Amino acid sequence: MNINATVVGEIIFISVIVIGILSYYLGKRKTNTPKIATLIGALLSFIPPLGLIYLVILVLKNDINQNNTGDRVV
């Protein structure tokens, strides 16, 4: 089976897009800085196993509390 550089480049390009989108979605739910989480995920996805490991770490992380406004209702 012949694997040329074009196929490898397309696989990496698609993994950057998919892992970037998933990193942003998970970053919104699990971090205070979703843009940085997206950037880290996109950079790590140039080596696809690292991108998948990063997604697993984000999935296993606890969600942040979005409703913490500081106001206390009595």
Biopython code that builds the backbone (N, CA, C, O; Angstrom):
import numpy as np
from Bio.PDB.StructureBuilder import StructureBuilder

atoms = [
    (1, "MET", "N", (0.836, -1.172, 0.000)),
    (1, "MET", "CA", (0.000, 0.000, 0.000)),
    (1, "MET", "C", (0.882, 1.236, 0.000)),
    (1, "MET", "O", (1.802, 1.354, 0.809)),
    (2, "ASN", "N", (0.598, 2.144, -0.901)),
    (2, "ASN", "CA", (1.370, 3.371, -1.001)),
    (2, "ASN", "C", (0.722, 4.468, -0.172)),
    (2, "ASN", "O", (-0.473, 4.735, -0.299)),
    (3, "ILE", "N", (1.507, 5.089, 0.663)),
    (3, "ILE", "CA", (1.043, 6.236, 1.439)),
    (3, "ILE", "C", (1.920, 7.407, 1.044)),
    (3, "ILE", "O", (3.128, 7.395, 1.277)),
    (4, "ASN", "N", (1.312, 8.411, 0.449)),
    (4, "ASN", "CA", (2.099, 9.559, 0.043)),
    (4, "ASN", "C", (1.897, 10.720, 1.009)),
    (4, "ASN", "O", (1.065, 10.647, 1.913)),
    (5, "ALA", "N", (2.659, 11.784, 0.813)),
    (5, "ALA", "CA", (2.624, 12.919, 1.722)),
    (5, "ALA", "C", (1.285, 13.646, 1.683)),
    (5, "ALA", "O", (0.894, 14.270, 2.669)),
    (6, "THR", "N", (0.590, 13.575, 0.575)),
    (6, "THR", "CA", (-0.700, 14.246, 0.479)),
    (6, "THR", "C", (-1.712, 13.626, 1.431)),
    (6, "THR", "O", (-2.440, 14.340, 2.120)),
    (7, "VAL", "N", (-1.758, 12.311, 1.471)),
    (7, "VAL", "CA", (-2.701, 11.632, 2.362)),
    (7, "VAL", "C", (-2.365, 11.927, 3.821)),
    (7, "VAL", "O", (-3.266, 12.180, 4.620)),
    (8, "VAL", "N", (-1.104, 11.898, 4.173)),
    (8, "VAL", "CA", (-0.697, 12.193, 5.546)),
    (8, "VAL", "C", (-1.051, 13.627, 5.903)),
    (8, "VAL", "O", (-1.525, 13.890, 7.009)),
    (9, "GLY", "N", (-0.828, 14.558, 4.981)),
    (9, "GLY", "CA", (-1.173, 15.958, 5.215)),
    (9, "GLY", "C", (-2.662, 16.165, 5.394)),
    (9, "GLY", "O", (-3.085, 16.952, 6.241)),
    (10, "GLU", "N", (-3.466, 15.460, 4.598)),
    (10, "GLU", "CA", (-4.918, 15.570, 4.742)),
    (10, "GLU", "C", (-5.396, 15.006, 6.061)),
    (10, "GLU", "O", (-6.293, 15.574, 6.685)),
    (11, "ILE", "N", (-4.823, 13.910, 6.497)),
    (11, "ILE", "CA", (-5.196, 13.325, 7.787)),
    (11, "ILE", "C", (-4.851, 14.281, 8.917)),
    (11, "ILE", "O", (-5.647, 14.462, 9.838)),
    (12, "ILE", "N", (-3.688, 14.888, 8.861)),
    (12, "ILE", "CA", (-3.291, 15.841, 9.909)),
    (12, "ILE", "C", (-4.183, 17.071, 9.864)),
    (12, "ILE", "O", (-4.589, 17.572, 10.912)),
    (13, "PHE", "N", (-4.497, 17.568, 8.672)),
    (13, "PHE", "CA", (-5.363, 18.739, 8.542)),
    (13, "PHE", "C", (-6.752, 18.465, 9.109)),
    (13, "PHE", "O", (-7.302, 19.295, 9.833)),
    (14, "ILE", "N", (-7.313, 17.321, 8.788)),
    (14, "ILE", "CA", (-8.638, 16.961, 9.300)),
    (14, "ILE", "C", (-8.588, 16.781, 10.815)),
    (14, "ILE", "O", (-9.519, 17.191, 11.509)),
    (15, "SER", "N", (-7.520, 16.176, 11.343)),
    (15, "SER", "CA", (-7.433, 15.990, 12.791)),
    (15, "SER", "C", (-7.289, 17.326, 13.505)),
    (15, "SER", "O", (-7.807, 17.483, 14.610)),
    (16, "VAL", "N", (-6.594, 18.301, 12.903)),
    (16, "VAL", "CA", (-6.484, 19.632, 13.516)),
    (16, "VAL", "C", (-7.860, 20.273, 13.609)),
    (16, "VAL", "O", (-8.198, 20.866, 14.633)),
    (17, "ILE", "N", (-8.648, 20.162, 12.565)),
    (17, "ILE", "CA", (-9.986, 20.768, 12.569)),
    (17, "ILE", "C", (-10.896, 20.071, 13.571)),
    (17, "ILE", "O", (-11.547, 20.735, 14.378)),
    (18, "VAL", "N", (-10.951, 18.752, 13.531)),
    (18, "VAL", "CA", (-11.856, 18.005, 14.410)),
    (18, "VAL", "C", (-11.456, 18.161, 15.875)),
    (18, "VAL", "O", (-12.308, 18.423, 16.724)),
    (19, "ILE", "N", (-10.185, 18.005, 16.173)),
    (19, "ILE", "CA", (-9.740, 18.116, 17.559)),
    (19, "ILE", "C", (-9.851, 19.561, 18.035)),
    (19, "ILE", "O", (-10.123, 19.800, 19.212)),
    (20, "GLY", "N", (-9.646, 20.522, 17.147)),
    (20, "GLY", "CA", (-9.830, 21.925, 17.515)),
    (20, "GLY", "C", (-11.263, 22.229, 17.901)),
    (20, "GLY", "O", (-11.508, 22.902, 18.902)),
    (21, "ILE", "N", (-12.215, 21.739, 17.116)),
    (21, "ILE", "CA", (-13.638, 21.956, 17.420)),
    (21, "ILE", "C", (-14.014, 21.268, 18.726)),
    (21, "ILE", "O", (-14.693, 21.861, 19.564)),
    (22, "LEU", "N", (-13.582, 20.027, 18.908)),
    (22, "LEU", "CA", (-13.897, 19.315, 20.140)),
    (22, "LEU", "C", (-13.224, 19.966, 21.346)),
    (22, "LEU", "O", (-13.802, 19.996, 22.433)),
    (23, "SER", "N", (-12.018, 20.485, 21.169)),
    (23, "SER", "CA", (-11.325, 21.160, 22.262)),
    (23, "SER", "C", (-12.060, 22.428, 22.668)),
    (23, "SER", "O", (-12.144, 22.742, 23.855)),
    (24, "TYR", "N", (-12.590, 23.156, 21.700)),
    (24, "TYR", "CA", (-13.340, 24.370, 22.034)),
    (24, "TYR", "C", (-14.623, 24.025, 22.786)),
    (24, "TYR", "O", (-14.954, 24.663, 23.785)),
    (25, "TYR", "N", (-15.341, 23.016, 22.304)),
    (25, "TYR", "CA", (-16.579, 22.610, 22.969)),
    (25, "TYR", "C", (-16.306, 22.167, 24.406)),
    (25, "TYR", "O", (-16.996, 22.589, 25.334)),
    (26, "LEU", "N", (-15.300, 21.316, 24.581)),
    (26, "LEU", "CA", (-14.970, 20.853, 25.928)),
    (26, "LEU", "C", (-14.347, 21.962, 26.757)),
    (26, "LEU", "O", (-14.563, 22.019, 27.968)),
    (27, "GLY", "N", (-13.578, 22.845, 26.130)),
    (27, "GLY", "CA", (-12.960, 23.950, 26.846)),
    (27, "GLY", "C", (-13.981, 24.924, 27.401)),
    (27, "GLY", "O", (-13.762, 25.503, 28.465)),
    (28, "LYS", "N", (-15.102, 25.118, 26.697)),
    (28, "LYS", "CA", (-16.164, 25.985, 27.210)),
    (28, "LYS", "C", (-16.776, 25.409, 28.467)),
    (28, "LYS", "O", (-17.133, 26.151, 29.382)),
    (29, "ARG", "N", (-16.900, 24.108, 28.520)),
    (29, "ARG", "CA", (-17.539, 23.461, 29.664)),
    (29, "ARG", "C", (-16.588, 23.222, 30.824)),
    (29, "ARG", "O", (-17.020, 23.203, 31.977)),
    (30, "LYS", "N", (-15.308, 23.039, 30.547)),
    (30, "LYS", "CA", (-14.413, 22.529, 31.573)),
    (30, "LYS", "C", (-13.277, 23.471, 31.954)),
    (30, "LYS", "O", (-12.539, 23.176, 32.895)),
    (31, "THR", "N", (-13.111, 24.596, 31.255)),
    (31, "THR", "CA", (-12.057, 25.552, 31.607)),
    (31, "THR", "C", (-12.626, 26.961, 31.600)),
    (31, "THR", "O", (-13.724, 27.198, 31.095)),
    (32, "ASN", "N", (-11.875, 27.886, 32.161)),
    (32, "ASN", "CA", (-12.259, 29.299, 32.120)),
    (32, "ASN", "C", (-11.746, 29.984, 30.862)),
    (32, "ASN", "O", (-12.170, 31.098, 30.554)),
    (33, "THR", "N", (-10.846, 29.346, 30.132)),
    (33, "THR", "CA", (-10.251, 29.927, 28.929)),
    (33, "THR", "C", (-10.387, 28.954, 27.758)),
    (33, "THR", "O", (-9.449, 28.216, 27.455)),
    (34, "PRO", "N", (-11.556, 28.949, 27.095)),
    (34, "PRO", "CA", (-11.759, 27.984, 26.004)),
    (34, "PRO", "C", (-10.883, 28.249, 24.785)),
    (34, "PRO", "O", (-10.562, 27.313, 24.052)),
    (35, "LYS", "N", (-10.486, 29.503, 24.548)),
    (35, "LYS", "CA", (-9.650, 29.788, 23.376)),
    (35, "LYS", "C", (-8.252, 29.207, 23.554)),
    (35, "LYS", "O", (-7.663, 28.698, 22.600)),
    (36, "ILE", "N", (-7.726, 29.280, 24.757)),
    (36, "ILE", "CA", (-6.408, 28.694, 25.003)),
    (36, "ILE", "C", (-6.489, 27.177, 24.924)),
    (36, "ILE", "O", (-5.578, 26.533, 24.404)),
    (37, "ALA", "N", (-7.573, 26.602, 25.438)),
    (37, "ALA", "CA", (-7.756, 25.152, 25.342)),
    (37, "ALA", "C", (-7.843, 24.712, 23.882)),
    (37, "ALA", "O", (-7.327, 23.655, 23.521)),
    (38, "THR", "N", (-8.495, 25.519, 23.043)),
    (38, "THR", "CA", (-8.591, 25.216, 21.623)),
    (38, "THR", "C", (-7.225, 25.300, 20.957)),
    (38, "THR", "O", (-6.873, 24.434, 20.156)),
    (39, "LEU", "N", (-6.453, 26.331, 21.280)),
    (39, "LEU", "CA", (-5.122, 26.483, 20.699)),
    (39, "LEU", "C", (-4.213, 25.318, 21.071)),
    (39, "LEU", "O", (-3.500, 24.786, 20.221)),
    (40, "ILE", "N", (-4.239, 24.925, 22.334)),
    (40, "ILE", "CA", (-3.421, 23.792, 22.781)),
    (40, "ILE", "C", (-3.853, 22.517, 22.066)),
    (40, "ILE", "O", (-3.008, 21.744, 21.614)),
    (41, "GLY", "N", (-5.163, 22.288, 21.960)),
    (41, "GLY", "CA", (-5.660, 21.103, 21.277)),
    (41, "GLY", "C", (-5.277, 21.079, 19.810)),
    (41, "GLY", "O", (-4.909, 20.031, 19.280)),
    (42, "ALA", "N", (-5.362, 22.243, 19.139)),
    (42, "ALA", "CA", (-5.006, 22.296, 17.723)),
    (42, "ALA", "C", (-3.506, 22.069, 17.521)),
    (42, "ALA", "O", (-3.105, 21.388, 16.577)),
    (43, "LEU", "N", (-2.690, 22.626, 18.390)),
    (43, "LEU", "CA", (-1.247, 22.420, 18.263)),
    (43, "LEU", "C", (-0.856, 20.970, 18.537)),
    (43, "LEU", "O", (-0.008, 20.411, 17.842)),
    (44, "LEU", "N", (-1.473, 20.365, 19.545)),
    (44, "LEU", "CA", (-1.155, 18.975, 19.853)),
    (44, "LEU", "C", (-1.677, 18.008, 18.799)),
    (44, "LEU", "O", (-1.168, 16.893, 18.677)),
    (45, "SER", "N", (-2.680, 18.419, 18.041)),
    (45, "SER", "CA", (-3.248, 17.506, 17.056)),
    (45, "SER", "C", (-2.387, 17.373, 15.803)),
    (45, "SER", "O", (-2.705, 16.565, 14.931)),
    (46, "PHE", "N", (-1.308, 18.144, 15.689)),
    (46, "PHE", "CA", (-0.378, 17.913, 14.583)),
    (46, "PHE", "C", (0.280, 16.542, 14.726)),
    (46, "PHE", "O", (0.737, 15.957, 13.744)),
    (47, "ILE", "N", (0.321, 16.041, 15.953)),
    (47, "ILE", "CA", (0.710, 14.651, 16.214)),
    (47, "ILE", "C", (-0.558, 13.999, 16.774)),
    (47, "ILE", "O", (-0.824, 14.106, 17.971)),
    (48, "PRO", "N", (-1.346, 13.322, 15.924)),
    (48, "PRO", "CA", (-2.694, 12.880, 16.307)),
    (48, "PRO", "C", (-2.816, 12.139, 17.648)),
    (48, "PRO", "O", (-3.794, 12.375, 18.357)),
    (49, "PRO", "N", (-1.886, 11.261, 18.035)),
    (49, "PRO", "CA", (-2.077, 10.630, 19.351)),
    (49, "PRO", "C", (-2.037, 11.636, 20.507)),
    (49, "PRO", "O", (-2.737, 11.453, 21.502)),
    (50, "LEU", "N", (-1.240, 12.677, 20.389)),
    (50, "LEU", "CA", (-1.192, 13.680, 21.443)),
    (50, "LEU", "C", (-2.501, 14.461, 21.519)),
    (50, "LEU", "O", (-2.961, 14.806, 22.608)),
    (51, "GLY", "N", (-3.095, 14.738, 20.368)),
    (51, "GLY", "CA", (-4.384, 15.415, 20.347)),
    (51, "GLY", "C", (-5.474, 14.576, 20.990)),
    (51, "GLY", "O", (-6.322, 15.100, 21.711)),
    (52, "LEU", "N", (-5.453, 13.280, 20.731)),
    (52, "LEU", "CA", (-6.447, 12.396, 21.354)),
    (52, "LEU", "C", (-6.237, 12.290, 22.858)),
    (52, "LEU", "O", (-7.205, 12.251, 23.617)),
    (53, "ILE", "N", (-4.998, 12.244, 23.288)),
    (53, "ILE", "CA", (-4.708, 12.206, 24.726)),
    (53, "ILE", "C", (-5.206, 13.485, 25.387)),
    (53, "ILE", "O", (-5.765, 13.436, 26.483)),
    (54, "TYR", "N", (-5.008, 14.640, 24.730)),
    (54, "TYR", "CA", (-5.487, 15.910, 25.266)),
    (54, "TYR", "C", (-7.004, 15.914, 25.386)),
    (54, "TYR", "O", (-7.540, 16.412, 26.376)),
    (55, "LEU", "N", (-7.706, 15.367, 24.396)),
    (55, "LEU", "CA", (-9.162, 15.291, 24.473)),
    (55, "LEU", "C", (-9.613, 14.398, 25.622)),
    (55, "LEU", "O", (-10.589, 14.710, 26.305)),
    (56, "VAL", "N", (-8.912, 13.295, 25.839)),
    (56, "VAL", "CA", (-9.263, 12.409, 26.952)),
    (56, "VAL", "C", (-9.088, 13.138, 28.278)),
    (56, "VAL", "O", (-9.914, 13.001, 29.181)),
    (57, "ILE", "N", (-8.012, 13.914, 28.396)),
    (57, "ILE", "CA", (-7.788, 14.678, 29.628)),
    (57, "ILE", "C", (-8.911, 15.694, 29.833)),
    (57, "ILE", "O", (-9.389, 15.861, 30.955)),
    (58, "LEU", "N", (-9.335, 16.373, 28.770)),
    (58, "LEU", "CA", (-10.439, 17.330, 28.905)),
    (58, "LEU", "C", (-11.752, 16.641, 29.261)),
    (58, "LEU", "O", (-12.539, 17.173, 30.043)),
    (59, "VAL", "N", (-11.989, 15.475, 28.699)),
    (59, "VAL", "CA", (-13.234, 14.755, 29.002)),
    (59, "VAL", "C", (-13.273, 14.338, 30.463)),
    (59, "VAL", "O", (-14.325, 14.396, 31.100)),
    (60, "LEU", "N", (-12.137, 13.918, 30.996)),
    (60, "LEU", "CA", (-12.101, 13.441, 32.375)),
    (60, "LEU", "C", (-12.080, 14.571, 33.407)),
    (60, "LEU", "O", (-12.306, 14.328, 34.592)),
    (61, "LYS", "N", (-11.812, 15.793, 32.970)),
    (61, "LYS", "CA", (-11.772, 16.927, 33.886)),
    (61, "LYS", "C", (-13.184, 17.288, 34.325)),
    (61, "LYS", "O", (-14.130, 17.146, 33.549)),
    (62, "ASN", "N", (-13.336, 17.752, 35.555)),
    (62, "ASN", "CA", (-14.648, 18.145, 36.061)),
    (62, "ASN", "C", (-15.118, 19.430, 35.402)),
    (62, "ASN", "O", (-14.314, 20.287, 35.038)),
    (63, "ASP", "N", (-16.447, 19.552, 35.252)),
    (63, "ASP", "CA", (-17.028, 20.772, 34.701)),
    (63, "ASP", "C", (-16.847, 21.920, 35.688)),
    (63, "ASP", "O", (-16.800, 21.715, 36.901)),
    (64, "ILE", "N", (-16.746, 23.146, 35.135)),
    (64, "ILE", "CA", (-16.683, 24.311, 36.008)),
    (64, "ILE", "C", (-18.099, 24.774, 36.288)),
    (64, "ILE", "O", (-19.021, 24.452, 35.539)),
    (65, "ASN", "N", (-18.277, 25.525, 37.356)),
    (65, "ASN", "CA", (-19.589, 26.029, 37.726)),
    (65, "ASN", "C", (-19.826, 27.340, 36.994)),
    (65, "ASN", "O", (-19.200, 28.346, 37.327)),
    (66, "GLN", "N", (-20.706, 27.356, 36.013)),
    (66, "GLN", "CA", (-20.991, 28.546, 35.219)),
    (66, "GLN", "C", (-21.908, 29.516, 35.944)),
    (66, "GLN", "O", (-21.953, 30.692, 35.582)),
    (67, "ASN", "N", (-22.635, 29.068, 36.946)),
    (67, "ASN", "CA", (-23.637, 29.892, 37.620)),
    (67, "ASN", "C", (-23.085, 30.632, 38.825)),
    (67, "ASN", "O", (-23.862, 31.202, 39.591)),
    (68, "ASN", "N", (-21.798, 30.645, 39.019)),
    (68, "ASN", "CA", (-21.194, 31.296, 40.176)),
    (68, "ASN", "C", (-21.055, 32.788, 39.879)),
    (68, "ASN", "O", (-20.049, 33.222, 39.318)),
    (69, "THR", "N", (-22.076, 33.578, 40.259)),
    (69, "THR", "CA", (-22.074, 35.014, 40.000)),
    (69, "THR", "C", (-21.644, 35.799, 41.222)),
    (69, "THR", "O", (-21.390, 36.999, 41.115)),
    (70, "GLY", "N", (-21.555, 35.178, 42.355)),
    (70, "GLY", "CA", (-21.169, 35.868, 43.570)),
    (70, "GLY", "C", (-22.355, 36.390, 44.356)),
    (70, "GLY", "O", (-22.207, 36.772, 45.517)),
    (71, "ASP", "N", (-23.523, 36.411, 43.745)),
    (71, "ASP", "CA", (-24.722, 36.856, 44.451)),
    (71, "ASP", "C", (-25.339, 35.696, 45.202)),
    (71, "ASP", "O", (-25.454, 34.584, 44.689)),
    (72, "ARG", "N", (-25.727, 35.982, 46.416)),
    (72, "ARG", "CA", (-26.327, 34.927, 47.229)),
    (72, "ARG", "C", (-27.805, 35.194, 47.392)),
    (72, "ARG", "O", (-28.206, 36.271, 47.834)),
    (73, "VAL", "N", (-28.598, 34.232, 47.043)),
    (73, "VAL", "CA", (-30.043, 34.353, 47.185)),
    (73, "VAL", "C", (-30.454, 33.652, 48.458)),
    (73, "VAL", "O", (-30.167, 32.472, 48.658)),
    (74, "VAL", "N", (-31.139, 34.403, 49.326)),
    (74, "VAL", "CA", (-31.540, 33.837, 50.624)),
    (74, "VAL", "C", (-33.005, 33.547, 50.623)),
    (74, "VAL", "O", (-33.540, 33.067, 51.622)),
]
sb = StructureBuilder()
sb.init_structure("model")
sb.init_model(0)
sb.init_chain("A")
sb.init_seg("    ")
for serial, (resi, resn, name, xyz) in enumerate(atoms, 1):
    if name == "N":
        sb.init_residue(resn, " ", resi, " ")
    sb.init_atom(name, np.array(xyz, "f"), 0.0, 1.0, " ", f" {name:<3s}", serial, name[0])
structure = sb.get_structure()
